[in-house]
């Protein structure tokens, strides 16, 4: 199986704005965010469909996502961190964590937020320092 773009990011072949990682999971900023701080959580195990993951790994993924979301909530002014699993664009399981202030904020058809490289770096650093793995 050919490596997905997410596997290439995990391997360091494609640059990213890393938020956190451990031996099983990797978190990084979405480069086409629907909100400032929009983060992706992926497994280091490359598989297409999140619900094909073994139960234990899926549970661990949600716990990892929770730790990242708690850090995001501290770093990004918002009411909640929304969670979405879509899995259509990239054939590698992933969870979207999106800062929200209202129900309409979790709209993947909305115009994407444009950020500079410096803004991405600042956001990534501010979230990373708030995460307790």
ROZA-449452 format. One record per residue: residue in three letters; x, y, z of N, C-alpha, C in turn. Coordinates in steps of 0.2 Angstrom, whole numbers, plus 5000, padded with zeros to 4 digits. Layout:
alaXYZXYZXYZ
...
***
This chain:
unk500449945000500050005000500450065000
unk500350114996500750174995500550215001
unk501050255004500950295009500550355008
unk500050365013499650425012500050495014
unk499750545012500050615014500150615022
unk499650585025499750585033500350545035
unk500450485032501050445034501650485032
unk501650515026502250555024502350615029
unk501850645032501950695037502250665043
unk501950605046502150575052502950555051
unk503150535045503850515044504250575043
unk504050635043504450695042504550705034
unk504250675030504450685023504050745020
unk503550765023503150825022503150865028
unk503250935028503250975034502550985036
unk502550995043501851005046501951055052
unk501451075055501451115061501151065067
unk501651025069501550975074501351005081
unk500850965084500550985090500750935095
unk500750875094500950825099500950755096
unk501350705099501350645096501550595102
unk501450535101501650475105501850415101
unk501950365104502050305099501550285095
unk500950295096500350275092500050335088
unk500050395090499650445087500050505086
unk499750545081500150615079499550665078
unk499750725081499250785080499650835077
unk499250865072499550925068499050975066
unk499151035065498651085062498451065055
unk497851075054497551065047497851125043
unk498151125037498351175033497851215029
unk497251185030496651225026496151225032
unk496251255037495751255043495051285042
unk494551265045493951295045493851345051
unk494351335056494451385061495151385064
unk495351445066496051445069496151395074
unk496651355074496751295078496551235076
unk496151225071495951165068496451115068
unk496451055071496951005072496650935070
unk497150905067497050835065497350785069
unk497050735071497350675075497350615071
unk497850585070497950525065498350465069
unk498150405067498550355070499150345066
unk499750325069500350305065500250245061
unk499750205063499550145059499150175053
unk499450155047499050185041498450135040
unk497850155041497250125038496750175036
unk496350155032495850205028495250225033
unk494950175036494250195039494350185047
unk494150235050494250235057493950185061
unk493350165058492950115062493150035060
unk493750035056494049975055494649965060
unk494750015064495350005069495049955075
unk495549925078495449885083495149925089
unk494649895093494249935098494749975103
unk495249935105495749965110496150025107
unk496350025101496650075097496250135096
unk495550125094495150175093494950215100
unk494950175105494850205112495450245114
unk496050225113496650255114496650325110
unk496450315104496450375100496050435102
unk495450415105494950465108495250495114
unk495650455118495950485124496450535122
unk496850515117497450555115497050625112
unk496550615108496150675105495950715111
unk495650685116495450725122495950765125
unk496550735126497150775129497350835124
unk497350825118497450875113496950935114
unk496250915114495750955114495750995120
unk495950965126495951005132496551065131
unk497051045128497551095127497351145122
unk496951125117496751175112496251225116
unk495851205120495351245123495651295128
unk496251275131496651325135496951375130
unk497151355124497551405120497151445115
unk496651425113496251455108495551475111
unk495451545111494751565114494151535110
unk493751495113493151465110492751445116
unk492151425114491651395118491751315119
unk491951285114492051215114492551195109
unk492751125109493151095104492651045101
unk492551055094492051005091492450955088
unk492150895087492450835085492050815078
unk492450795073492150765067492550715064
unk492250665062492650605058492250605051
unk492650625046492350625039492650565035
unk493350565035493650515031493550505024
unk493450555020493350555013493950575009
unk494250635011494750665007495450625007
unk495650595013496250565014496150495016
unk496350445013496250375015496650355021
unk496650395026497050375032496650405038
unk496450355042495950375048496150445051
unk495750485053495850545056495250575059
unk495450615065494850655068495050725068
unk494550765066494550835066494450865073
unk494850905076494650945082494651015080
unk494051045081493951115078493651165084
unk494051215085493751265090493051295088
unk492551295092491951315090491651365095
unk491251415092490851465096490151455095
unk489951415090489251405088489151345084
unk488551315084488451255080488651255072
unk488551315070488751325063489451335061
unk489851335066490651335065490951275062
unk490551215063490851155061490551135054
unk490751185049490551185042491051175038
unk491151115035491751095031491651125024
unk491051155022490951185016491051265016
unk491251285022491351355023492051375020
unk492051445019492751465016493251455022
unk493851425020494351415024494751475027
unk494951465033495351525036496051525033
unk496251585031496951595028497351615034
unk497951585035498451605040499151605037
unk499551645040500251645038500651595041
unk501251575038501651525042501751545049
unk501951615050502051635057501451625062
unk500851635059500251625063500151545064
unk500251505059500251435061500751415066
unk501351435066501851415071501651445078
unk501451505078501151525085500651485087
unk500151475083499551435086499851365088
unk500251335084500451265086500851265092
unk501251315093501651325099501251335105
unk500751375105500251395110499851335112
unk499651295108499251225109499751175112
unk500351165109500751115112500951125119
unk501051195121501351205128500751195133
unk500151185131499551175135499351095136
unk499651055132499550985132499950945137
unk499550905141499850855145499750785143
unk500250755140500250685138500450635143
***
